[in-house]
């Protein structure tokens, strides 16, 4: 059974990136907010490199 693709606001993504930057583990964030670890990794990387979440 596949998961339906969901969309998240920039505000939500920024909130999760800030949790990570403040010391919460990636695994805990992904589990608590029911997102994939790869999505969180991508948001963190995009925020650190560009300060944005816009798709490339």
C-alpha distance matrix in Angstrom:
0.0 3.8 6.7 9.5 12.6 15.3 19.0 21.6 25.3 27.8 29.3 26.1 25.7 29.4 29.2 26.7 28.7 31.8 30.3 29.7 33.2 34.6 33.4 30.0 27.7 24.8 22.6 23.9 23.4 19.8 19.1 21.3 20.1 16.3 16.3 15.6 18.8 18.9 19.2 21.9 23.7 23.8 25.2 27.8 28.8 29.2 31.2 33.4 34.1 34.6 34.5 31.9 28.2 28.7 26.6 28.7
3.8 0.0 3.7 6.5 9.1 12.1 15.7 18.4 22.1 24.5 26.2 23.2 22.6 26.3 26.5 24.0 25.8 29.1 27.9 27.2 30.6 32.3 31.3 28.1 25.9 22.7 21.0 22.5 21.5 17.8 17.8 20.0 18.2 14.6 13.9 13.1 16.4 16.1 16.0 19.0 20.7 20.5 21.9 24.7 25.6 25.7 27.8 30.2 30.7 31.0 31.0 28.4 24.6 25.0 22.8 25.0
6.7 3.7 0.0 3.8 6.3 8.7 12.4 14.9 18.6 21.1 22.6 19.6 19.2 23.0 23.0 20.7 22.8 25.9 24.8 24.4 27.7 29.4 28.6 25.4 23.6 20.4 18.9 20.0 18.7 15.1 15.3 17.1 14.9 11.5 10.8 10.7 14.3 14.3 13.5 16.3 18.6 18.3 19.2 22.1 23.3 23.3 25.1 27.6 28.4 28.5 28.2 25.5 21.8 22.3 20.6 23.1
9.5 6.5 3.8 0.0 3.8 6.3 9.9 13.0 16.5 19.3 21.1 18.4 18.3 22.1 22.4 20.6 22.7 25.8 25.1 25.1 28.2 29.9 29.6 26.6 25.1 21.9 20.9 21.8 19.8 16.6 17.2 18.3 15.6 12.7 11.8 12.4 16.0 15.7 14.1 16.9 19.4 18.5 19.0 22.2 23.5 22.9 24.5 27.4 28.1 27.7 27.2 24.2 20.5 20.6 19.0 21.8
12.6 9.1 6.3 3.8 0.0 3.8 6.9 10.1 13.6 16.1 18.3 15.9 15.4 19.2 20.0 18.4 20.1 23.3 23.1 22.9 25.8 27.8 27.8 25.0 23.7 20.3 20.0 21.0 18.6 15.6 16.9 18.0 14.8 12.5 10.7 11.1 14.5 13.6 11.4 14.5 16.9 15.5 15.8 19.3 20.4 19.4 21.2 24.2 24.6 24.0 23.7 20.6 16.8 16.8 15.3 18.1
15.3 12.1 8.7 6.3 3.8 0.0 3.8 6.7 10.3 13.1 14.9 12.5 12.6 16.3 16.9 15.7 17.7 20.7 20.5 20.9 23.6 25.4 25.8 23.1 22.3 19.1 19.1 19.5 16.7 14.2 15.7 16.0 12.5 11.0 9.4 11.0 14.3 13.9 11.0 13.3 16.2 14.9 14.3 17.8 19.4 18.3 19.4 22.7 23.5 22.6 21.7 18.7 15.0 15.5 14.7 18.1
19.0 15.7 12.4 9.9 6.9 3.8 0.0 3.8 6.9 9.7 11.8 10.1 10.2 13.7 14.8 14.2 15.9 18.7 19.2 19.8 22.1 24.0 24.9 22.5 22.2 19.1 19.8 20.1 16.8 15.0 17.1 16.9 13.2 12.6 10.7 12.4 15.1 14.4 10.9 12.8 15.6 13.9 12.6 16.1 17.8 16.0 16.9 20.4 21.1 19.8 18.7 15.5 12.0 12.3 12.2 15.8
21.6 18.4 14.9 13.0 10.1 6.7 3.8 0.0 3.8 6.6 8.2 6.3 6.8 10.2 11.1 11.0 12.8 15.3 15.9 16.9 19.0 20.7 21.9 19.7 19.9 17.1 18.3 18.2 14.6 13.5 15.9 15.1 11.4 11.9 10.1 12.4 14.4 14.2 10.5 11.2 14.4 12.9 10.7 14.0 16.1 14.5 14.5 18.1 19.3 18.0 16.3 13.4 10.2 11.6 12.5 16.1
25.3 22.1 18.6 16.5 13.6 10.3 6.9 3.8 0.0 3.8 5.3 5.2 6.4 8.7 9.9 11.1 12.5 14.4 15.7 17.1 18.6 20.2 22.0 20.3 21.1 18.7 20.4 20.0 16.2 15.9 18.4 17.1 13.5 14.9 13.2 15.6 17.0 16.8 13.0 13.1 16.0 14.3 11.4 14.3 16.5 14.3 13.6 17.4 18.6 16.7 14.6 11.7 9.3 10.6 12.6 16.2
27.8 24.5 21.1 19.3 16.1 13.1 9.7 6.6 3.8 0.0 3.8 5.5 5.1 6.0 8.5 10.0 10.4 12.1 14.2 15.4 16.2 18.1 20.3 19.2 20.1 17.9 20.2 20.0 16.2 16.3 19.3 18.1 14.9 16.6 14.5 16.4 17.0 16.6 12.9 12.4 14.7 12.9 9.5 11.9 14.0 11.5 10.3 14.1 15.3 13.3 10.9 8.2 6.5 8.6 11.3 14.6
29.3 26.2 22.6 21.1 18.3 14.9 11.8 8.2 5.3 3.8 0.0 3.8 5.5 5.1 6.1 8.8 9.9 10.5 12.4 14.4 15.1 16.4 18.8 17.8 19.3 17.7 20.0 19.0 15.3 16.2 18.8 16.9 14.0 16.4 15.1 17.5 18.0 18.3 14.8 13.5 16.1 15.2 11.5 13.1 15.8 13.9 11.9 15.3 17.3 15.4 12.4 10.6 9.8 12.2 15.1 18.3
26.1 23.2 19.6 18.4 15.9 12.5 10.1 6.3 5.2 5.5 3.8 0.0 3.8 5.4 5.1 6.4 8.7 10.0 10.8 12.7 14.4 15.5 17.3 15.6 16.8 15.0 16.8 15.8 12.0 12.7 15.1 13.3 10.2 12.6 11.5 14.2 15.0 15.8 12.4 11.0 14.2 13.8 10.4 12.2 15.3 14.1 12.6 15.9 18.1 16.9 14.2 12.4 10.7 13.4 15.5 18.9
25.7 22.6 19.2 18.3 15.4 12.6 10.2 6.8 6.4 5.1 5.5 3.8 0.0 3.8 5.4 5.3 6.2 8.7 10.0 10.8 12.3 14.3 15.9 14.4 15.1 12.9 15.2 15.0 11.2 11.5 14.7 13.7 10.8 12.8 10.7 12.5 12.7 12.9 9.6 8.0 10.8 10.2 6.7 8.6 11.6 10.5 9.2 12.5 14.6 13.8 11.4 9.8 7.8 11.0 12.9 16.0
29.4 26.3 23.0 22.1 19.2 16.3 13.7 10.2 8.7 6.0 5.1 5.4 3.8 0.0 3.8 5.4 5.0 6.1 8.6 9.8 10.3 12.1 14.4 13.8 15.2 13.7 16.6 16.0 12.4 13.8 16.8 15.5 13.2 15.7 13.9 15.6 15.1 15.5 12.5 10.3 12.3 11.9 8.1 8.6 11.7 10.6 8.0 10.9 13.5 12.6 9.5 8.9 8.5 12.0 14.6 17.2
29.2 26.5 23.0 22.4 20.0 16.9 14.8 11.1 9.9 8.5 6.1 5.1 5.4 3.8 0.0 3.8 5.5 5.2 6.4 8.9 9.9 10.6 12.9 11.8 13.7 12.9 15.4 14.0 10.5 12.5 15.0 13.0 11.1 14.2 13.3 15.6 15.2 16.5 13.8 11.1 13.6 14.1 10.6 10.7 14.2 13.8 11.3 13.7 16.8 16.2 13.1 12.7 12.1 15.6 17.9 20.7
26.7 24.0 20.7 20.6 18.4 15.7 14.2 11.0 11.1 10.0 8.8 6.4 5.3 5.4 3.8 0.0 3.8 5.4 5.0 6.4 8.7 9.8 11.1 9.3 10.5 9.2 11.7 10.7 7.1 9.0 11.8 10.4 8.8 11.6 10.4 12.3 11.6 13.1 10.9 7.8 10.5 11.7 8.7 8.6 12.4 12.8 10.9 13.0 16.1 16.3 13.8 13.4 12.2 15.8 17.4 20.1
28.7 25.8 22.8 22.7 20.1 17.7 15.9 12.8 12.5 10.4 9.9 8.7 6.2 5.0 5.5 3.8 0.0 3.8 5.4 5.1 6.2 8.6 10.1 9.6 10.6 9.3 12.6 12.4 9.3 11.0 14.3 13.6 12.2 14.6 12.6 13.6 12.1 12.9 11.0 7.7 9.0 10.1 7.1 5.7 9.4 10.0 7.8 9.4 12.7 13.2 10.8 11.2 10.7 14.5 16.3 18.4
31.8 29.1 25.9 25.8 23.3 20.7 18.7 15.3 14.4 12.1 10.5 10.0 8.7 6.1 5.2 5.4 3.8 0.0 3.8 5.3 4.9 6.1 8.7 9.0 11.2 11.2 14.4 13.4 10.7 13.3 16.0 14.6 13.7 16.8 15.5 16.9 15.3 16.5 14.7 11.3 12.6 13.8 10.7 9.0 12.4 13.0 10.0 11.0 14.6 15.0 12.0 13.1 13.4 17.2 19.4 21.5
30.3 27.9 24.8 25.1 23.1 20.5 19.2 15.9 15.7 14.2 12.4 10.8 10.0 8.6 6.4 5.0 5.4 3.8 0.0 3.8 5.5 5.1 6.6 5.7 8.4 8.9 11.7 10.0 7.7 11.0 13.1 11.6 11.5 14.6 14.0 15.5 13.9 16.0 14.6 11.0 12.7 14.7 12.2 10.5 14.1 15.3 12.9 13.8 17.4 18.2 15.5 16.3 15.9 19.7 21.5 23.7
29.7 27.2 24.4 25.1 22.9 20.9 19.8 16.9 17.1 15.4 14.4 12.7 10.8 9.8 8.9 6.4 5.1 5.3 3.8 0.0 3.8 5.4 5.3 4.9 6.1 6.4 9.8 9.4 7.6 10.3 12.9 12.4 12.6 15.0 13.7 14.3 11.9 13.8 13.1 9.3 10.0 12.6 10.7 8.2 11.6 13.6 11.6 11.8 15.4 16.9 14.8 15.9 15.5 19.2 20.6 22.4
33.2 30.6 27.7 28.2 25.8 23.6 22.1 19.0 18.6 16.2 15.1 14.4 12.3 10.3 9.9 8.7 6.2 4.9 5.5 3.8 0.0 3.8 5.5 7.3 9.1 9.8 13.4 13.0 11.3 14.0 16.7 16.1 16.1 18.7 17.2 17.7 15.2 16.5 15.7 12.0 12.1 14.1 12.0 8.9 11.7 13.5 10.9 10.3 14.1 15.6 13.4 15.3 15.8 19.6 21.3 22.8
34.6 32.3 29.4 29.9 27.8 25.4 24.0 20.7 20.2 18.1 16.4 15.5 14.3 12.1 10.6 9.8 8.6 6.1 5.1 5.4 3.8 0.0 3.8 6.1 9.2 11.1 14.0 12.7 11.6 15.0 16.9 15.7 16.3 19.3 18.6 19.5 17.2 19.1 18.4 14.6 15.1 17.4 15.2 12.4 15.4 17.2 14.4 14.0 17.8 19.1 16.6 18.4 18.9 22.7 24.6 26.3
33.4 31.3 28.6 29.6 27.8 25.8 24.9 21.9 22.0 20.3 18.8 17.3 15.9 14.4 12.9 11.1 10.1 8.7 6.6 5.3 5.5 3.8 0.0 3.8 6.3 9.0 11.6 10.6 10.5 13.7 15.3 14.7 16.0 18.5 17.9 18.4 15.8 18.0 18.0 14.2 14.5 17.4 15.9 13.0 15.8 18.2 16.1 15.3 19.0 20.9 18.8 20.5 20.6 24.3 25.8 27.3
30.0 28.1 25.4 26.6 25.0 23.1 22.5 19.7 20.3 19.2 17.8 15.6 14.4 13.8 11.8 9.3 9.6 9.0 5.7 4.9 7.3 6.1 3.8 0.0 3.8 6.6 8.5 6.9 6.9 10.3 11.6 10.9 12.5 15.0 14.8 15.6 13.2 16.0 15.9 12.3 13.3 16.4 15.0 12.8 15.9 18.3 16.5 16.5 20.1 21.7 19.7 20.7 20.0 23.8 25.0 26.8
27.7 25.9 23.6 25.1 23.7 22.3 22.2 19.9 21.1 20.1 19.3 16.8 15.1 15.2 13.7 10.5 10.6 11.2 8.4 6.1 9.1 9.2 6.3 3.8 0.0 3.8 5.4 5.3 6.4 8.7 10.0 10.7 12.4 14.0 13.4 13.4 10.6 13.5 14.2 10.9 11.3 14.9 14.3 12.2 15.0 17.7 16.7 16.6 19.8 21.9 20.4 21.2 20.1 23.7 24.3 26.0
24.8 22.7 20.4 21.9 20.3 19.1 19.1 17.1 18.7 17.9 17.7 15.0 12.9 13.7 12.9 9.2 9.3 11.2 8.9 6.4 9.8 11.1 9.0 6.6 3.8 0.0 3.8 5.5 5.2 6.1 8.6 9.9 10.7 11.7 10.4 9.9 6.9 9.7 10.5 7.4 7.9 11.5 11.3 9.8 12.5 15.1 14.7 15.0 17.9 19.8 18.7 18.9 17.4 20.8 21.1 22.8
22.6 21.0 18.9 20.9 20.0 19.1 19.8 18.3 20.4 20.2 20.0 16.8 15.2 16.6 15.4 11.7 12.6 14.4 11.7 9.8 13.4 14.0 11.6 8.5 5.4 3.8 0.0 3.8 5.5 5.2 6.1 8.5 10.1 10.3 9.8 9.1 6.8 10.4 11.6 9.4 10.3 13.8 14.1 13.2 15.7 18.2 18.2 18.7 21.4 23.3 22.2 22.1 20.2 23.3 23.3 25.1
23.9 22.5 20.0 21.8 21.0 19.5 20.1 18.2 20.0 20.0 19.0 15.8 15.0 16.0 14.0 10.7 12.4 13.4 10.0 9.4 13.0 12.7 10.6 6.9 5.3 5.5 3.8 0.0 3.8 5.5 5.2 5.9 8.5 9.7 10.3 11.1 9.6 13.3 13.6 11.0 12.8 16.0 15.4 14.6 17.6 19.8 19.2 19.9 23.0 24.5 22.9 22.8 21.1 24.4 24.8 27.0
23.4 21.5 18.7 19.8 18.6 16.7 16.8 14.6 16.2 16.2 15.3 12.0 11.2 12.4 10.5 7.1 9.3 10.7 7.7 7.6 11.3 11.6 10.5 6.9 6.4 5.2 5.5 3.8 0.0 3.8 5.5 5.2 6.0 8.1 8.1 9.5 8.5 11.8 11.2 8.3 10.8 13.6 12.4 12.0 15.3 17.0 16.2 17.5 20.5 21.6 19.8 19.5 17.6 21.0 21.6 24.1
19.8 17.8 15.1 16.6 15.6 14.2 15.0 13.5 15.9 16.3 16.2 12.7 11.5 13.8 12.5 9.0 11.0 13.3 11.0 10.3 14.0 15.0 13.7 10.3 8.7 6.1 5.2 5.5 3.8 0.0 3.8 5.6 5.5 5.6 4.9 5.9 5.6 9.1 8.7 7.0 9.7 12.3 11.8 12.3 15.1 16.8 16.7 18.3 20.8 21.9 20.5 19.7 17.3 20.2 20.2 22.7
19.1 17.8 15.3 17.2 16.9 15.7 17.1 15.9 18.4 19.3 18.8 15.1 14.7 16.8 15.0 11.8 14.3 16.0 13.1 12.9 16.7 16.9 15.3 11.6 10.0 8.6 6.1 5.2 5.5 3.8 0.0 3.8 5.6 5.1 6.8 8.1 8.5 12.1 12.1 10.8 13.4 15.9 15.6 16.0 18.9 20.6 20.5 21.9 24.5 25.7 24.2 23.3 20.8 23.7 23.7 26.2
21.3 20.0 17.1 18.3 18.0 16.0 16.9 15.1 17.1 18.1 16.9 13.3 13.7 15.5 13.0 10.4 13.6 14.6 11.6 12.4 16.1 15.7 14.7 10.9 10.7 9.9 8.5 5.9 5.2 5.6 3.8 0.0 3.8 5.7 8.1 10.6 11.2 14.6 13.8 12.0 15.1 17.4 16.2 16.6 19.9 21.2 20.5 22.2 25.1 25.8 23.8 23.0 20.8 23.8 24.3 27.2
20.1 18.2 14.9 15.6 14.8 12.5 13.2 11.4 13.5 14.9 14.0 10.2 10.8 13.2 11.1 8.8 12.2 13.7 11.5 12.6 16.1 16.3 16.0 12.5 12.4 10.7 10.1 8.5 6.0 5.5 5.6 3.8 0.0 3.8 5.7 9.1 10.4 13.2 11.5 10.2 13.8 15.4 13.9 15.0 18.3 19.0 18.4 20.7 23.3 23.6 21.6 20.3 17.8 20.6 21.2 24.2
16.3 14.6 11.5 12.7 12.5 11.0 12.6 11.9 14.9 16.6 16.4 12.6 12.8 15.7 14.2 11.6 14.6 16.8 14.6 15.0 18.7 19.3 18.5 15.0 14.0 11.7 10.3 9.7 8.1 5.6 5.1 5.7 3.8 0.0 3.8 6.9 9.3 11.9 10.7 10.5 13.9 15.3 14.7 16.2 19.0 19.8 20.0 22.2 24.4 24.9 23.4 21.8 18.8 21.2 21.1 24.0
16.3 13.9 10.8 11.8 10.7 9.4 10.7 10.1 13.2 14.5 15.1 11.5 10.7 13.9 13.3 10.4 12.6 15.5 14.0 13.7 17.2 18.6 17.9 14.8 13.4 10.4 9.8 10.3 8.1 4.9 6.8 8.1 5.7 3.8 0.0 3.8 6.5 8.5 6.9 7.3 10.6 11.7 11.4 13.2 15.7 16.4 17.0 19.3 21.2 21.7 20.5 18.8 15.7 18.0 17.6 20.4
15.6 13.1 10.7 12.4 11.1 11.0 12.4 12.4 15.6 16.4 17.5 14.2 12.5 15.6 15.6 12.3 13.6 16.9 15.5 14.3 17.7 19.5 18.4 15.6 13.4 9.9 9.1 11.1 9.5 5.9 8.1 10.6 9.1 6.9 3.8 0.0 3.8 5.3 5.3 6.6 8.8 10.1 11.0 12.7 14.5 15.7 16.9 18.7 20.3 21.3 20.7 19.2 16.0 18.1 17.1 19.4
18.8 16.4 14.3 16.0 14.5 14.3 15.1 14.4 17.0 17.0 18.0 15.0 12.7 15.1 15.2 11.6 12.1 15.3 13.9 11.9 15.2 17.2 15.8 13.2 10.6 6.9 6.8 9.6 8.5 5.6 8.5 11.2 10.4 9.3 6.5 3.8 0.0 3.8 5.5 5.1 6.1 8.6 9.9 10.6 12.2 14.2 15.3 16.5 18.2 19.8 19.4 18.5 15.9 18.4 17.6 19.3
18.9 16.1 14.3 15.7 13.6 13.9 14.4 14.2 16.8 16.6 18.3 15.8 12.9 15.5 16.5 13.1 12.9 16.5 16.0 13.8 16.5 19.1 18.0 16.0 13.5 9.7 10.4 13.3 11.8 9.1 12.1 14.6 13.2 11.9 8.5 5.3 3.8 0.0 3.8 5.4 5.0 6.1 8.6 9.9 10.4 12.1 14.1 15.3 16.3 17.9 18.1 16.9 14.1 16.1 14.8 16.1
19.2 16.0 13.5 14.1 11.4 11.0 10.9 10.5 13.0 12.9 14.8 12.4 9.6 12.5 13.8 10.9 11.0 14.7 14.6 13.1 15.7 18.4 18.0 15.9 14.2 10.5 11.6 13.6 11.2 8.7 12.1 13.8 11.5 10.7 6.9 5.3 5.5 3.8 0.0 3.8 5.4 5.1 6.3 8.7 9.9 10.5 12.2 14.3 15.4 16.1 15.9 14.2 11.1 13.2 12.2 14.3
21.9 19.0 16.3 16.9 14.5 13.3 12.8 11.2 13.1 12.4 13.5 11.0 8.0 10.3 11.1 7.8 7.7 11.3 11.0 9.3 12.0 14.6 14.2 12.3 10.9 7.4 9.4 11.0 8.3 7.0 10.8 12.0 10.2 10.5 7.3 6.6 5.1 5.4 3.8 0.0 3.8 5.4 5.1 6.2 8.6 9.9 10.5 12.2 14.2 15.3 14.5 13.5 11.1 14.0 14.0 16.0
23.7 20.7 18.6 19.4 16.9 16.2 15.6 14.4 16.0 14.7 16.1 14.2 10.8 12.3 13.6 10.5 9.0 12.6 12.7 10.0 12.1 15.1 14.5 13.3 11.3 7.9 10.3 12.8 10.8 9.7 13.4 15.1 13.8 13.9 10.6 8.8 6.1 5.0 5.4 3.8 0.0 3.8 5.5 5.2 6.1 8.6 9.9 10.6 12.2 14.1 14.1 13.7 11.7 14.4 14.0 15.2
23.8 20.5 18.3 18.5 15.5 14.9 13.9 12.9 14.3 12.9 15.2 13.8 10.2 11.9 14.1 11.7 10.1 13.8 14.7 12.6 14.1 17.4 17.4 16.4 14.9 11.5 13.8 16.0 13.6 12.3 15.9 17.4 15.4 15.3 11.7 10.1 8.6 6.1 5.1 5.4 3.8 0.0 3.8 5.5 5.1 6.0 8.5 9.9 10.5 11.7 12.2 11.1 8.9 11.0 10.3 11.4
25.2 21.9 19.2 19.0 15.8 14.3 12.6 10.7 11.4 9.5 11.5 10.4 6.7 8.1 10.6 8.7 7.1 10.7 12.2 10.7 12.0 15.2 15.9 15.0 14.3 11.3 14.1 15.4 12.4 11.8 15.6 16.2 13.9 14.7 11.4 11.0 9.9 8.6 6.3 5.1 5.5 3.8 0.0 3.8 5.5 5.1 6.0 8.5 9.9 10.4 9.8 8.6 6.4 9.5 10.1 12.0
27.8 24.7 22.1 22.2 19.3 17.8 16.1 14.0 14.3 11.9 13.1 12.2 8.6 8.6 10.7 8.6 5.7 9.0 10.5 8.2 8.9 12.4 13.0 12.8 12.2 9.8 13.2 14.6 12.0 12.3 16.0 16.6 15.0 16.2 13.2 12.7 10.6 9.9 8.7 6.2 5.2 5.5 3.8 0.0 3.8 5.6 5.2 6.1 8.6 10.1 9.3 9.7 8.9 12.3 13.1 14.4
28.8 25.6 23.3 23.5 20.4 19.4 17.8 16.1 16.5 14.0 15.8 15.3 11.6 11.7 14.2 12.4 9.4 12.4 14.1 11.6 11.7 15.4 15.8 15.9 15.0 12.5 15.7 17.6 15.3 15.1 18.9 19.9 18.3 19.0 15.7 14.5 12.2 10.4 9.9 8.6 6.1 5.1 5.5 3.8 0.0 3.8 5.5 5.2 6.1 8.4 9.2 9.7 9.2 11.8 12.0 12.3
29.2 25.7 23.3 22.9 19.4 18.3 16.0 14.5 14.3 11.5 13.9 14.1 10.5 10.6 13.8 12.8 10.0 13.0 15.3 13.6 13.5 17.2 18.2 18.3 17.7 15.1 18.2 19.8 17.0 16.8 20.6 21.2 19.0 19.8 16.4 15.7 14.2 12.1 10.5 9.9 8.6 6.0 5.1 5.6 3.8 0.0 3.8 5.5 5.2 5.7 6.7 6.2 5.9 8.1 8.9 9.4
31.2 27.8 25.1 24.5 21.2 19.4 16.9 14.5 13.6 10.3 11.9 12.6 9.2 8.0 11.3 10.9 7.8 10.0 12.9 11.6 10.9 14.4 16.1 16.5 16.7 14.7 18.2 19.2 16.2 16.7 20.5 20.5 18.4 20.0 17.0 16.9 15.3 14.1 12.2 10.5 9.9 8.5 6.0 5.2 5.5 3.8 0.0 3.8 5.6 5.5 4.2 5.2 6.3 9.4 11.4 12.4
33.4 30.2 27.6 27.4 24.2 22.7 20.4 18.1 17.4 14.1 15.3 15.9 12.5 10.9 13.7 13.0 9.4 11.0 13.8 11.8 10.3 14.0 15.3 16.5 16.6 15.0 18.7 19.9 17.5 18.3 21.9 22.2 20.7 22.2 19.3 18.7 16.5 15.3 14.3 12.2 10.6 9.9 8.5 6.1 5.2 5.5 3.8 0.0 3.8 5.9 5.8 8.3 9.9 12.6 14.1 14.3
34.1 30.7 28.4 28.1 24.6 23.5 21.1 19.3 18.6 15.3 17.3 18.1 14.6 13.5 16.8 16.1 12.7 14.6 17.4 15.4 14.1 17.8 19.0 20.1 19.8 17.9 21.4 23.0 20.5 20.8 24.5 25.1 23.3 24.4 21.2 20.3 18.2 16.3 15.4 14.2 12.2 10.5 9.9 8.6 6.1 5.2 5.6 3.8 0.0 3.8 6.2 8.1 9.9 11.6 12.6 11.9
34.6 31.0 28.5 27.7 24.0 22.6 19.8 18.0 16.7 13.3 15.4 16.9 13.8 12.6 16.2 16.3 13.2 15.0 18.2 16.9 15.6 19.1 20.9 21.7 21.9 19.8 23.3 24.5 21.6 21.9 25.7 25.8 23.6 24.9 21.7 21.3 19.8 17.9 16.1 15.3 14.1 11.7 10.4 10.1 8.4 5.7 5.5 5.9 3.8 0.0 3.8 5.2 7.9 9.1 10.9 10.5
34.5 31.0 28.2 27.2 23.7 21.7 18.7 16.3 14.6 10.9 12.4 14.2 11.4 9.5 13.1 13.8 10.8 12.0 15.5 14.8 13.4 16.6 18.8 19.7 20.4 18.7 22.2 22.9 19.8 20.5 24.2 23.8 21.6 23.4 20.5 20.7 19.4 18.1 15.9 14.5 14.1 12.2 9.8 9.3 9.2 6.7 4.2 5.8 6.2 3.8 0.0 3.8 7.1 9.3 12.1 12.8
31.9 28.4 25.5 24.2 20.6 18.7 15.5 13.4 11.7 8.2 10.6 12.4 9.8 8.9 12.7 13.4 11.2 13.1 16.3 15.9 15.3 18.4 20.5 20.7 21.2 18.9 22.1 22.8 19.5 19.7 23.3 23.0 20.3 21.8 18.8 19.2 18.5 16.9 14.2 13.5 13.7 11.1 8.6 9.7 9.7 6.2 5.2 8.3 8.1 5.2 3.8 0.0 3.8 5.7 8.8 10.2
28.2 24.6 21.8 20.5 16.8 15.0 12.0 10.2 9.3 6.5 9.8 10.7 7.8 8.5 12.1 12.2 10.7 13.4 15.9 15.5 15.8 18.9 20.6 20.0 20.1 17.4 20.2 21.1 17.6 17.3 20.8 20.8 17.8 18.8 15.7 16.0 15.9 14.1 11.1 11.1 11.7 8.9 6.4 8.9 9.2 5.9 6.3 9.9 9.9 7.9 7.1 3.8 0.0 3.8 6.4 8.8
28.7 25.0 22.3 20.6 16.8 15.5 12.3 11.6 10.6 8.6 12.2 13.4 11.0 12.0 15.6 15.8 14.5 17.2 19.7 19.2 19.6 22.7 24.3 23.8 23.7 20.8 23.3 24.4 21.0 20.2 23.7 23.8 20.6 21.2 18.0 18.1 18.4 16.1 13.2 14.0 14.4 11.0 9.5 12.3 11.8 8.1 9.4 12.6 11.6 9.1 9.3 5.7 3.8 0.0 3.8 6.3
26.6 22.8 20.6 19.0 15.3 14.7 12.2 12.5 12.6 11.3 15.1 15.5 12.9 14.6 17.9 17.4 16.3 19.4 21.5 20.6 21.3 24.6 25.8 25.0 24.3 21.1 23.3 24.8 21.6 20.2 23.7 24.3 21.2 21.1 17.6 17.1 17.6 14.8 12.2 14.0 14.0 10.3 10.1 13.1 12.0 8.9 11.4 14.1 12.6 10.9 12.1 8.8 6.4 3.8 0.0 3.8
28.7 25.0 23.1 21.8 18.1 18.1 15.8 16.1 16.2 14.6 18.3 18.9 16.0 17.2 20.7 20.1 18.4 21.5 23.7 22.4 22.8 26.3 27.3 26.8 26.0 22.8 25.1 27.0 24.1 22.7 26.2 27.2 24.2 24.0 20.4 19.4 19.3 16.1 14.3 16.0 15.2 11.4 12.0 14.4 12.3 9.4 12.4 14.3 11.9 10.5 12.8 10.2 8.8 6.3 3.8 0.0
